[in-house]
Amino acid sequence: MGKIMIVEDDDAIHAELSTLLSANGYQPVTGLPCGLILMDVNLTEQ
């Protein structure tokens, strides 16, 4: 299936989303190109 990029600052949530996506046939990626970006809307400032 498609490539999905995850933008998440919490490592545990990022890992869980990656696991769930992989288990359902998607390929989590760390950069572009991708078909969809899942982004945390409450990212912390650093």
PDB file of all heavy atoms in Angstrom:
ATOM      1  N   MET A   1       0.834  -1.187   0.000  1.00  0.00           N
ATOM      2  CA  MET A   1       0.000   0.000   0.000  1.00  0.00           C
ATOM      3  C   MET A   1       0.872   1.242   0.000  1.00  0.00           C
ATOM      4  O   MET A   1       2.018   1.200  -0.380  1.00  0.00           O
ATOM      5  CB  MET A   1      -0.938  -0.009   1.198  1.00  0.00           C
ATOM      6  CG  MET A   1      -2.091  -0.951   1.089  1.00  0.00           C
ATOM      7  SD  MET A   1      -3.351  -0.531   2.288  1.00  0.00           S
ATOM      8  CE  MET A   1      -4.549  -1.730   1.846  1.00  0.00           C
ATOM      9  N   GLY A   2       0.357   2.327   0.557  1.00  0.00           N
ATOM     10  CA  GLY A   2       1.021   3.607   0.471  1.00  0.00           C
ATOM     11  C   GLY A   2       2.044   3.884   1.551  1.00  0.00           C
ATOM     12  O   GLY A   2       2.106   3.225   2.585  1.00  0.00           O
ATOM     13  N   LYS A   3       2.842   4.902   1.273  1.00  0.00           N
ATOM     14  CA  LYS A   3       3.850   5.365   2.223  1.00  0.00           C
ATOM     15  C   LYS A   3       3.244   6.482   3.065  1.00  0.00           C
ATOM     16  O   LYS A   3       2.609   7.399   2.537  1.00  0.00           O
ATOM     17  CB  LYS A   3       5.072   5.895   1.486  1.00  0.00           C
ATOM     18  CG  LYS A   3       5.802   4.830   0.700  1.00  0.00           C
ATOM     19  CD  LYS A   3       6.984   5.434  -0.022  1.00  0.00           C
ATOM     20  CE  LYS A   3       7.706   4.371  -0.821  1.00  0.00           C
ATOM     21  NZ  LYS A   3       8.847   4.956  -1.542  1.00  0.00           N
ATOM     22  N   ILE A   4       3.439   6.400   4.387  1.00  0.00           N
ATOM     23  CA  ILE A   4       2.893   7.388   5.308  1.00  0.00           C
ATOM     24  C   ILE A   4       4.013   7.906   6.204  1.00  0.00           C
ATOM     25  O   ILE A   4       4.723   7.129   6.838  1.00  0.00           O
ATOM     26  CB  ILE A   4       1.762   6.793   6.168  1.00  0.00           C
ATOM     27  CG1 ILE A   4       0.624   6.307   5.271  1.00  0.00           C
ATOM     28  CG2 ILE A   4       1.262   7.817   7.191  1.00  0.00           C
ATOM     29  CD1 ILE A   4      -0.522   5.648   6.002  1.00  0.00           C
ATOM     30  N   MET A   5       4.162   9.233   6.264  1.00  0.00           N
ATOM     31  CA  MET A   5       5.147   9.848   7.144  1.00  0.00           C
ATOM     32  C   MET A   5       4.460  10.257   8.450  1.00  0.00           C
ATOM     33  O   MET A   5       3.376  10.847   8.431  1.00  0.00           O
ATOM     34  CB  MET A   5       5.776  11.077   6.487  1.00  0.00           C
ATOM     35  CG  MET A   5       6.885  11.706   7.324  1.00  0.00           C
ATOM     36  SD  MET A   5       7.843  12.936   6.424  1.00  0.00           S
ATOM     37  CE  MET A   5       6.811  14.374   6.611  1.00  0.00           C
ATOM     38  N   ILE A   6       5.096   9.929   9.578  1.00  0.00           N
ATOM     39  CA  ILE A   6       4.562  10.257  10.898  1.00  0.00           C
ATOM     40  C   ILE A   6       5.398  11.388  11.488  1.00  0.00           C
ATOM     41  O   ILE A   6       6.611  11.264  11.610  1.00  0.00           O
ATOM     42  CB  ILE A   6       4.613   9.036  11.836  1.00  0.00           C
ATOM     43  CG1 ILE A   6       3.842   7.857  11.232  1.00  0.00           C
ATOM     44  CG2 ILE A   6       4.072   9.395  13.218  1.00  0.00           C
ATOM     45  CD1 ILE A   6       4.093   6.542  11.937  1.00  0.00           C
ATOM     46  N   VAL A   7       4.734  12.486  11.866  1.00  0.00           N
ATOM     47  CA  VAL A   7       5.401  13.606  12.528  1.00  0.00           C
ATOM     48  C   VAL A   7       4.850  13.656  13.951  1.00  0.00           C
ATOM     49  O   VAL A   7       3.740  14.124  14.183  1.00  0.00           O
ATOM     50  CB  VAL A   7       5.154  14.944  11.795  1.00  0.00           C
ATOM     51  CG1 VAL A   7       5.853  16.092  12.519  1.00  0.00           C
ATOM     52  CG2 VAL A   7       5.607  14.846  10.345  1.00  0.00           C
ATOM     53  N   GLU A   8       5.630  13.126  14.895  1.00  0.00           N
ATOM     54  CA  GLU A   8       5.186  12.989  16.286  1.00  0.00           C
ATOM     55  C   GLU A   8       6.397  13.153  17.193  1.00  0.00           C
ATOM     56  O   GLU A   8       7.437  12.560  16.957  1.00  0.00           O
ATOM     57  CB  GLU A   8       4.550  11.611  16.481  1.00  0.00           C
ATOM     58  CG  GLU A   8       4.209  11.238  17.899  1.00  0.00           C
ATOM     59  CD  GLU A   8       3.228  12.183  18.553  1.00  0.00           C
ATOM     60  OE1 GLU A   8       2.111  12.345  18.047  1.00  0.00           O
ATOM     61  OE2 GLU A   8       3.583  12.773  19.588  1.00  0.00           O
ATOM     62  N   ASP A   9       6.265  13.979  18.249  1.00  0.00           N
ATOM     63  CA  ASP A   9       7.398  14.220  19.143  1.00  0.00           C
ATOM     64  C   ASP A   9       7.492  13.219  20.293  1.00  0.00           C
ATOM     65  O   ASP A   9       8.520  13.119  20.945  1.00  0.00           O
ATOM     66  CB  ASP A   9       7.382  15.646  19.681  1.00  0.00           C
ATOM     67  CG  ASP A   9       6.087  16.007  20.401  1.00  0.00           C
ATOM     68  OD1 ASP A   9       5.107  15.245  20.299  1.00  0.00           O
ATOM     69  OD2 ASP A   9       6.053  17.064  21.048  1.00  0.00           O
ATOM     70  N   ASP A  10       6.460  12.435  20.524  1.00  0.00           N
ATOM     71  CA  ASP A  10       6.478  11.410  21.568  1.00  0.00           C
ATOM     72  C   ASP A  10       6.920  10.084  20.945  1.00  0.00           C
ATOM     73  O   ASP A  10       6.237   9.529  20.077  1.00  0.00           O
ATOM     74  CB  ASP A  10       5.088  11.274  22.185  1.00  0.00           C
ATOM     75  CG  ASP A  10       5.042  10.319  23.360  1.00  0.00           C
ATOM     76  OD1 ASP A  10       5.568   9.192  23.247  1.00  0.00           O
ATOM     77  OD2 ASP A  10       4.464  10.700  24.392  1.00  0.00           O
ATOM     78  N   ASP A  11       8.083   9.582  21.377  1.00  0.00           N
ATOM     79  CA  ASP A  11       8.658   8.373  20.776  1.00  0.00           C
ATOM     80  C   ASP A  11       7.748   7.157  20.911  1.00  0.00           C
ATOM     81  O   ASP A  11       7.657   6.336  19.991  1.00  0.00           O
ATOM     82  CB  ASP A  11      10.021   8.063  21.391  1.00  0.00           C
ATOM     83  CG  ASP A  11      11.071   9.093  21.015  1.00  0.00           C
ATOM     84  OD1 ASP A  11      10.916   9.745  19.964  1.00  0.00           O
ATOM     85  OD2 ASP A  11      12.050   9.239  21.771  1.00  0.00           O
ATOM     86  N   ALA A  12       7.059   7.014  22.042  1.00  0.00           N
ATOM     87  CA  ALA A  12       6.181   5.863  22.252  1.00  0.00           C
ATOM     88  C   ALA A  12       4.995   5.894  21.277  1.00  0.00           C
ATOM     89  O   ALA A  12       4.624   4.857  20.717  1.00  0.00           O
ATOM     90  CB  ALA A  12       5.683   5.824  23.689  1.00  0.00           C
ATOM     91  N   ILE A  13       4.411   7.047  21.093  1.00  0.00           N
ATOM     92  CA  ILE A  13       3.289   7.183  20.160  1.00  0.00           C
ATOM     93  C   ILE A  13       3.757   6.939  18.730  1.00  0.00           C
ATOM     94  O   ILE A  13       3.102   6.251  17.946  1.00  0.00           O
ATOM     95  CB  ILE A  13       2.613   8.565  20.303  1.00  0.00           C
ATOM     96  CG1 ILE A  13       1.957   8.692  21.675  1.00  0.00           C
ATOM     97  CG2 ILE A  13       1.587   8.789  19.182  1.00  0.00           C
ATOM     98  CD1 ILE A  13       1.420  10.075  21.987  1.00  0.00           C
ATOM     99  N   HIS A  14       4.925   7.484  18.386  1.00  0.00           N
ATOM    100  CA  HIS A  14       5.485   7.294  17.043  1.00  0.00           C
ATOM    101  C   HIS A  14       5.707   5.806  16.768  1.00  0.00           C
ATOM    102  O   HIS A  14       5.345   5.293  15.696  1.00  0.00           O
ATOM    103  CB  HIS A  14       6.794   8.068  16.908  1.00  0.00           C
ATOM    104  CG  HIS A  14       7.331   8.083  15.520  1.00  0.00           C
ATOM    105  ND1 HIS A  14       8.052   7.038  14.995  1.00  0.00           N
ATOM    106  CD2 HIS A  14       7.236   9.013  14.544  1.00  0.00           C
ATOM    107  CE1 HIS A  14       8.399   7.332  13.762  1.00  0.00           C
ATOM    108  NE2 HIS A  14       7.902   8.520  13.456  1.00  0.00           N
ATOM    109  N   ALA A  15       6.273   5.099  17.742  1.00  0.00           N
ATOM    110  CA  ALA A  15       6.542   3.667  17.577  1.00  0.00           C
ATOM    111  C   ALA A  15       5.243   2.881  17.433  1.00  0.00           C
ATOM    112  O   ALA A  15       5.150   1.972  16.594  1.00  0.00           O
ATOM    113  CB  ALA A  15       7.351   3.152  18.763  1.00  0.00           C
ATOM    114  N   GLU A  16       4.239   3.211  18.227  1.00  0.00           N
ATOM    115  CA  GLU A  16       2.960   2.504  18.163  1.00  0.00           C
ATOM    116  C   GLU A  16       2.262   2.747  16.826  1.00  0.00           C
ATOM    117  O   GLU A  16       1.731   1.816  16.209  1.00  0.00           O
ATOM    118  CB  GLU A  16       2.049   2.930  19.313  1.00  0.00           C
ATOM    119  CG  GLU A  16       0.741   2.184  19.383  1.00  0.00           C
ATOM    120  CD  GLU A  16       0.893   0.714  19.729  1.00  0.00           C
ATOM    121  OE1 GLU A  16       1.926   0.329  20.306  1.00  0.00           O
ATOM    122  OE2 GLU A  16      -0.034  -0.060  19.417  1.00  0.00           O
ATOM    123  N   LEU A  17       2.269   3.988  16.344  1.00  0.00           N
ATOM    124  CA  LEU A  17       1.673   4.278  15.039  1.00  0.00           C
ATOM    125  C   LEU A  17       2.405   3.531  13.932  1.00  0.00           C
ATOM    126  O   LEU A  17       1.775   2.983  13.025  1.00  0.00           O
ATOM    127  CB  LEU A  17       1.702   5.786  14.767  1.00  0.00           C
ATOM    128  CG  LEU A  17       0.687   6.634  15.518  1.00  0.00           C
ATOM    129  CD1 LEU A  17       0.981   8.119  15.308  1.00  0.00           C
ATOM    130  CD2 LEU A  17      -0.727   6.302  15.071  1.00  0.00           C
ATOM    131  N   SER A  18       3.720   3.490  13.996  1.00  0.00           N
ATOM    132  CA  SER A  18       4.509   2.764  12.993  1.00  0.00           C
ATOM    133  C   SER A  18       4.159   1.288  12.988  1.00  0.00           C
ATOM    134  O   SER A  18       3.989   0.674  11.927  1.00  0.00           O
ATOM    135  CB  SER A  18       6.009   2.932  13.258  1.00  0.00           C
ATOM    136  OG  SER A  18       6.410   4.255  13.061  1.00  0.00           O
ATOM    137  N   THR A  19       4.038   0.704  14.178  1.00  0.00           N
ATOM    138  CA  THR A  19       3.681  -0.706  14.298  1.00  0.00           C
ATOM    139  C   THR A  19       2.306  -0.979  13.713  1.00  0.00           C
ATOM    140  O   THR A  19       2.108  -1.940  12.952  1.00  0.00           O
ATOM    141  CB  THR A  19       3.723  -1.143  15.774  1.00  0.00           C
ATOM    142  OG1 THR A  19       5.041  -0.936  16.276  1.00  0.00           O
ATOM    143  CG2 THR A  19       3.336  -2.596  15.939  1.00  0.00           C
ATOM    144  N   LEU A  20       1.334  -0.149  14.066  1.00  0.00           N
ATOM    145  CA  LEU A  20      -0.035  -0.334  13.572  1.00  0.00           C
ATOM    146  C   LEU A  20      -0.124  -0.167  12.053  1.00  0.00           C
ATOM    147  O   LEU A  20      -0.804  -0.939  11.373  1.00  0.00           O
ATOM    148  CB  LEU A  20      -0.980   0.648  14.260  1.00  0.00           C
ATOM    149  CG  LEU A  20      -1.262   0.369  15.728  1.00  0.00           C
ATOM    150  CD1 LEU A  20      -2.003   1.549  16.368  1.00  0.00           C
ATOM    151  CD2 LEU A  20      -2.067  -0.904  15.884  1.00  0.00           C
ATOM    152  N   LEU A  21       0.571   0.826  11.524  1.00  0.00           N
ATOM    153  CA  LEU A  21       0.555   1.037  10.078  1.00  0.00           C
ATOM    154  C   LEU A  21       1.183  -0.139   9.348  1.00  0.00           C
ATOM    155  O   LEU A  21       0.650  -0.634   8.355  1.00  0.00           O
ATOM    156  CB  LEU A  21       1.275   2.340   9.721  1.00  0.00           C
ATOM    157  CG  LEU A  21       0.553   3.628  10.110  1.00  0.00           C
ATOM    158  CD1 LEU A  21       1.462   4.833   9.903  1.00  0.00           C
ATOM    159  CD2 LEU A  21      -0.730   3.782   9.310  1.00  0.00           C
ATOM    160  N   SER A  22       2.335  -0.597   9.845  1.00  0.00           N
ATOM    161  CA  SER A  22       3.027  -1.735   9.222  1.00  0.00           C
ATOM    162  C   SER A  22       2.166  -2.991   9.247  1.00  0.00           C
ATOM    163  O   SER A  22       2.112  -3.744   8.275  1.00  0.00           O
ATOM    164  CB  SER A  22       4.357  -2.006   9.933  1.00  0.00           C
ATOM    165  OG  SER A  22       5.240  -0.930   9.770  1.00  0.00           O
ATOM    166  N   ALA A  23       1.483  -3.223  10.366  1.00  0.00           N
ATOM    167  CA  ALA A  23       0.636  -4.405  10.511  1.00  0.00           C
ATOM    168  C   ALA A  23      -0.559  -4.387   9.558  1.00  0.00           C
ATOM    169  O   ALA A  23      -1.137  -5.429   9.269  1.00  0.00           O
ATOM    170  CB  ALA A  23       0.144  -4.513  11.953  1.00  0.00           C
ATOM    171  N   ASN A  24      -0.898  -3.201   9.066  1.00  0.00           N
ATOM    172  CA  ASN A  24      -2.041  -3.073   8.165  1.00  0.00           C
ATOM    173  C   ASN A  24      -1.629  -2.804   6.722  1.00  0.00           C
ATOM    174  O   ASN A  24      -2.430  -2.323   5.914  1.00  0.00           O
ATOM    175  CB  ASN A  24      -2.987  -1.980   8.673  1.00  0.00           C
ATOM    176  CG  ASN A  24      -3.747  -2.438   9.895  1.00  0.00           C
ATOM    177  OD1 ASN A  24      -4.677  -3.230   9.772  1.00  0.00           O
ATOM    178  ND2 ASN A  24      -3.347  -2.001  11.072  1.00  0.00           N
ATOM    179  N   GLY A  25      -0.367  -3.095   6.413  1.00  0.00           N
ATOM    180  CA  GLY A  25       0.081  -3.035   5.028  1.00  0.00           C
ATOM    181  C   GLY A  25       0.628  -1.717   4.547  1.00  0.00           C
ATOM    182  O   GLY A  25       0.907  -1.574   3.358  1.00  0.00           O
ATOM    183  N   TYR A  26       0.782  -0.753   5.424  1.00  0.00           N
ATOM    184  CA  TYR A  26       1.337   0.538   5.034  1.00  0.00           C
ATOM    185  C   TYR A  26       2.829   0.572   5.329  1.00  0.00           C
ATOM    186  O   TYR A  26       3.334  -0.214   6.128  1.00  0.00           O
ATOM    187  CB  TYR A  26       0.635   1.681   5.767  1.00  0.00           C
ATOM    188  CG  TYR A  26      -0.809   1.807   5.388  1.00  0.00           C
ATOM    189  CD1 TYR A  26      -1.801   1.217   6.168  1.00  0.00           C
ATOM    190  CD2 TYR A  26      -1.198   2.483   4.244  1.00  0.00           C
ATOM    191  CE1 TYR A  26      -3.135   1.303   5.821  1.00  0.00           C
ATOM    192  CE2 TYR A  26      -2.533   2.580   3.880  1.00  0.00           C
ATOM    193  CZ  TYR A  26      -3.498   1.993   4.675  1.00  0.00           C
ATOM    194  OH  TYR A  26      -4.816   2.079   4.321  1.00  0.00           O
ATOM    195  N   GLN A  27       3.532   1.492   4.694  1.00  0.00           N
ATOM    196  CA  GLN A  27       4.965   1.624   4.898  1.00  0.00           C
ATOM    197  C   GLN A  27       5.261   2.978   5.560  1.00  0.00           C
ATOM    198  O   GLN A  27       5.243   4.011   4.895  1.00  0.00           O
ATOM    199  CB  GLN A  27       5.703   1.524   3.566  1.00  0.00           C
ATOM    200  CG  GLN A  27       7.193   1.645   3.693  1.00  0.00           C
ATOM    201  CD  GLN A  27       7.874   1.614   2.334  1.00  0.00           C
ATOM    202  OE1 GLN A  27       7.246   1.501   1.294  1.00  0.00           O
ATOM    203  NE2 GLN A  27       9.178   1.727   2.357  1.00  0.00           N
ATOM    204  N   PRO A  28       5.552   2.976   6.871  1.00  0.00           N
ATOM    205  CA  PRO A  28       5.934   4.227   7.525  1.00  0.00           C
ATOM    206  C   PRO A  28       7.295   4.696   7.002  1.00  0.00           C
ATOM    207  O   PRO A  28       8.221   3.897   6.891  1.00  0.00           O
ATOM    208  CB  PRO A  28       6.036   3.857   9.005  1.00  0.00           C
ATOM    209  CG  PRO A  28       5.335   2.552   9.147  1.00  0.00           C
ATOM    210  CD  PRO A  28       5.443   1.884   7.821  1.00  0.00           C
ATOM    211  N   VAL A  29       7.399   5.959   6.644  1.00  0.00           N
ATOM    212  CA  VAL A  29       8.646   6.519   6.126  1.00  0.00           C
ATOM    213  C   VAL A  29       9.043   7.741   6.939  1.00  0.00           C
ATOM    214  O   VAL A  29       8.229   8.333   7.649  1.00  0.00           O
ATOM    215  CB  VAL A  29       8.528   6.877   4.631  1.00  0.00           C
ATOM    216  CG1 VAL A  29       8.287   5.638   3.792  1.00  0.00           C
ATOM    217  CG2 VAL A  29       7.428   7.887   4.378  1.00  0.00           C
ATOM    218  N   THR A  30      10.311   8.128   6.828  1.00  0.00           N
ATOM    219  CA  THR A  30      10.813   9.271   7.598  1.00  0.00           C
ATOM    220  C   THR A  30      10.939  10.542   6.764  1.00  0.00           C
ATOM    221  O   THR A  30      11.356  11.573   7.278  1.00  0.00           O
ATOM    222  CB  THR A  30      12.184   8.940   8.210  1.00  0.00           C
ATOM    223  OG1 THR A  30      13.084   8.575   7.166  1.00  0.00           O
ATOM    224  CG2 THR A  30      12.072   7.795   9.213  1.00  0.00           C
ATOM    225  N   GLY A  31      10.617  10.477   5.513  1.00  0.00           N
ATOM    226  CA  GLY A  31      10.728  11.668   4.676  1.00  0.00           C
ATOM    227  C   GLY A  31       9.913  11.539   3.404  1.00  0.00           C
ATOM    228  O   GLY A  31       9.223  10.549   3.180  1.00  0.00           O
ATOM    229  N   LEU A  32      10.024  12.564   2.594  1.00  0.00           N
ATOM    230  CA  LEU A  32       9.295  12.604   1.332  1.00  0.00           C
ATOM    231  C   LEU A  32      10.029  11.767   0.297  1.00  0.00           C
ATOM    232  O   LEU A  32      11.232  11.595   0.404  1.00  0.00           O
ATOM    233  CB  LEU A  32       9.169  14.050   0.870  1.00  0.00           C
ATOM    234  CG  LEU A  32       8.395  14.964   1.824  1.00  0.00           C
ATOM    235  CD1 LEU A  32       8.472  16.397   1.345  1.00  0.00           C
ATOM    236  CD2 LEU A  32       6.959  14.523   1.969  1.00  0.00           C
ATOM    237  N   PRO A  33       9.376  11.224  -0.710  1.00  0.00           N
ATOM    238  CA  PRO A  33       7.957  11.351  -1.023  1.00  0.00           C
ATOM    239  C   PRO A  33       7.100  10.382  -0.209  1.00  0.00           C
ATOM    240  O   PRO A  33       7.565   9.320   0.192  1.00  0.00           O
ATOM    241  CB  PRO A  33       7.894  10.986  -2.505  1.00  0.00           C
ATOM    242  CG  PRO A  33       9.003  10.019  -2.691  1.00  0.00           C
ATOM    243  CD  PRO A  33      10.088  10.454  -1.735  1.00  0.00           C
ATOM    244  N   CYS A  34       5.866  10.773   0.014  1.00  0.00           N
ATOM    245  CA  CYS A  34       4.908   9.919   0.699  1.00  0.00           C
ATOM    246  C   CYS A  34       3.511  10.315   0.225  1.00  0.00           C
ATOM    247  O   CYS A  34       3.324  11.368  -0.352  1.00  0.00           O
ATOM    248  CB  CYS A  34       5.035  10.049   2.214  1.00  0.00           C
ATOM    249  SG  CYS A  34       4.680  11.684   2.850  1.00  0.00           S
ATOM    250  N   GLY A  35       2.566   9.443   0.493  1.00  0.00           N
ATOM    251  CA  GLY A  35       1.204   9.710   0.062  1.00  0.00           C
ATOM    252  C   GLY A  35       0.365  10.436   1.090  1.00  0.00           C
ATOM    253  O   GLY A  35      -0.661  11.030   0.776  1.00  0.00           O
ATOM    254  N   LEU A  36       0.812  10.385   2.368  1.00  0.00           N
ATOM    255  CA  LEU A  36       0.050  10.984   3.461  1.00  0.00           C
ATOM    256  C   LEU A  36       1.000  11.339   4.596  1.00  0.00           C
ATOM    257  O   LEU A  36       1.980  10.625   4.829  1.00  0.00           O
ATOM    258  CB  LEU A  36      -1.001   9.988   3.967  1.00  0.00           C
ATOM    259  CG  LEU A  36      -1.865  10.411   5.156  1.00  0.00           C
ATOM    260  CD1 LEU A  36      -2.875  11.472   4.719  1.00  0.00           C
ATOM    261  CD2 LEU A  36      -2.590   9.213   5.736  1.00  0.00           C
ATOM    262  N   ILE A  37       0.735  12.427   5.288  1.00  0.00           N
ATOM    263  CA  ILE A  37       1.504  12.812   6.470  1.00  0.00           C
ATOM    264  C   ILE A  37       0.551  12.848   7.666  1.00  0.00           C
ATOM    265  O   ILE A  37      -0.460  13.552   7.635  1.00  0.00           O
ATOM    266  CB  ILE A  37       2.176  14.194   6.305  1.00  0.00           C
ATOM    267  CG1 ILE A  37       3.151  14.167   5.136  1.00  0.00           C
ATOM    268  CG2 ILE A  37       2.870  14.613   7.603  1.00  0.00           C
ATOM    269  CD1 ILE A  37       3.754  15.529   4.806  1.00  0.00           C
ATOM    270  N   LEU A  38       0.861  12.047   8.700  1.00  0.00           N
ATOM    271  CA  LEU A  38       0.131  12.113   9.965  1.00  0.00           C
ATOM    272  C   LEU A  38       0.930  13.023  10.880  1.00  0.00           C
ATOM    273  O   LEU A  38       2.071  12.720  11.224  1.00  0.00           O
ATOM    274  CB  LEU A  38       0.016  10.729  10.603  1.00  0.00           C
ATOM    275  CG  LEU A  38      -0.856   9.715   9.900  1.00  0.00           C
ATOM    276  CD1 LEU A  38      -0.814   8.383  10.642  1.00  0.00           C
ATOM    277  CD2 LEU A  38      -2.280  10.206   9.796  1.00  0.00           C
ATOM    278  N   MET A  39       0.355  14.157  11.287  1.00  0.00           N
ATOM    279  CA  MET A  39       1.100  15.149  12.047  1.00  0.00           C
ATOM    280  C   MET A  39       0.402  15.490  13.353  1.00  0.00           C
ATOM    281  O   MET A  39      -0.798  15.774  13.369  1.00  0.00           O
ATOM    282  CB  MET A  39       1.285  16.415  11.219  1.00  0.00           C
ATOM    283  CG  MET A  39       2.120  17.460  11.859  1.00  0.00           C
ATOM    284  SD  MET A  39       2.455  18.778  10.675  1.00  0.00           S
ATOM    285  CE  MET A  39       3.367  19.885  11.692  1.00  0.00           C
ATOM    286  N   ASP A  40       1.175  15.461  14.426  1.00  0.00           N
ATOM    287  CA  ASP A  40       0.697  15.873  15.739  1.00  0.00           C
ATOM    288  C   ASP A  40       0.457  17.385  15.698  1.00  0.00           C
ATOM    289  O   ASP A  40       1.366  18.154  15.392  1.00  0.00           O
ATOM    290  CB  ASP A  40       1.760  15.519  16.793  1.00  0.00           C
ATOM    291  CG  ASP A  40       1.359  15.876  18.214  1.00  0.00           C
ATOM    292  OD1 ASP A  40       0.310  16.530  18.386  1.00  0.00           O
ATOM    293  OD2 ASP A  40       2.090  15.514  19.120  1.00  0.00           O
ATOM    294  N   VAL A  41      -0.762  17.819  15.980  1.00  0.00           N
ATOM    295  CA  VAL A  41      -1.063  19.246  15.931  1.00  0.00           C
ATOM    296  C   VAL A  41      -0.616  19.993  17.175  1.00  0.00           C
ATOM    297  O   VAL A  41      -0.661  21.208  17.227  1.00  0.00           O
ATOM    298  CB  VAL A  41      -2.576  19.518  15.673  1.00  0.00           C
ATOM    299  CG1 VAL A  41      -2.979  18.987  14.306  1.00  0.00           C
ATOM    300  CG2 VAL A  41      -3.427  18.934  16.771  1.00  0.00           C
ATOM    301  N   ASN A  42      -0.189  19.255  18.212  1.00  0.00           N
ATOM    302  CA  ASN A  42       0.281  19.870  19.444  1.00  0.00           C
ATOM    303  C   ASN A  42       1.763  19.611  19.675  1.00  0.00           C
ATOM    304  O   ASN A  42       2.174  19.256  20.780  1.00  0.00           O
ATOM    305  CB  ASN A  42      -0.519  19.329  20.644  1.00  0.00           C
ATOM    306  CG  ASN A  42      -1.953  19.790  20.605  1.00  0.00           C
ATOM    307  OD1 ASN A  42      -2.228  20.944  20.303  1.00  0.00           O
ATOM    308  ND2 ASN A  42      -2.868  18.889  20.897  1.00  0.00           N
ATOM    309  N   LEU A  43       2.570  19.782  18.651  1.00  0.00           N
ATOM    310  CA  LEU A  43       4.014  19.587  18.796  1.00  0.00           C
ATOM    311  C   LEU A  43       4.561  20.606  19.780  1.00  0.00           C
ATOM    312  O   LEU A  43       4.160  21.771  19.789  1.00  0.00           O
ATOM    313  CB  LEU A  43       4.719  19.724  17.451  1.00  0.00           C
ATOM    314  CG  LEU A  43       4.452  18.628  16.431  1.00  0.00           C
ATOM    315  CD1 LEU A  43       5.079  18.995  15.087  1.00  0.00           C
ATOM    316  CD2 LEU A  43       4.972  17.299  16.905  1.00  0.00           C
ATOM    317  N   THR A  44       5.509  20.155  20.614  1.00  0.00           N
ATOM    318  CA  THR A  44       6.114  21.071  21.591  1.00  0.00           C
ATOM    319  C   THR A  44       7.213  21.896  20.938  1.00  0.00           C
ATOM    320  O   THR A  44       7.835  21.465  19.967  1.00  0.00           O
ATOM    321  CB  THR A  44       6.704  20.289  22.761  1.00  0.00           C
ATOM    322  OG1 THR A  44       7.659  19.361  22.263  1.00  0.00           O
ATOM    323  CG2 THR A  44       5.629  19.541  23.519  1.00  0.00           C
ATOM    324  N   GLU A  45       7.433  23.082  21.473  1.00  0.00           N
ATOM    325  CA  GLU A  45       8.523  23.930  20.979  1.00  0.00           C
ATOM    326  C   GLU A  45       9.837  23.439  21.560  1.00  0.00           C
ATOM    327  O   GLU A  45       9.898  23.024  22.698  1.00  0.00           O
ATOM    328  CB  GLU A  45       8.291  25.389  21.398  1.00  0.00           C
ATOM    329  CG  GLU A  45       7.137  26.036  20.690  1.00  0.00           C
ATOM    330  CD  GLU A  45       7.033  27.505  21.028  1.00  0.00           C
ATOM    331  OE1 GLU A  45       8.081  28.157  21.234  1.00  0.00           O
ATOM    332  OE2 GLU A  45       5.899  27.986  21.097  1.00  0.00           O
ATOM    333  N   GLN A  46      10.881  23.530  20.739  1.00  0.00           N
ATOM    334  CA  GLN A  46      12.192  23.100  21.217  1.00  0.00           C
ATOM    335  C   GLN A  46      13.208  24.162  20.980  1.00  0.00           C
ATOM    336  O   GLN A  46      13.194  24.930  20.146  1.00  0.00           O
ATOM    337  CB  GLN A  46      12.604  21.812  20.536  1.00  0.00           C
ATOM    338  CG  GLN A  46      11.685  20.692  20.925  1.00  0.00           C
ATOM    339  CD  GLN A  46      12.178  19.340  20.402  1.00  0.00           C
ATOM    340  OE1 GLN A  46      13.320  19.200  20.000  1.00  0.00           O
ATOM    341  NE2 GLN A  46      11.318  18.370  20.444  1.00  0.00           N
TER     342      GLN A  46
END
